[in-house]
C-alpha cells in the first residue's frame, strides 16, 4: 500500500492535482481522505485544502 498527499491553498488546485494523479496510472484506490483547515491572521483568513490517497 502507498500514500499520496496533496496540499493546496485553493480548492480548484486540489481538485486538479487529485484528478491529474488519478488519471496518471493504473492502480487501485483504497481510500481518499479530505480536509480543510482555516487560520485567521489579523484580518485575513488562510485556507488549506488537503487530500490523502491510499492506493495499491
Helices and strands as residue ranges (DSSP letters): E 2-8, H 11-22, E 29-41, E 44-55
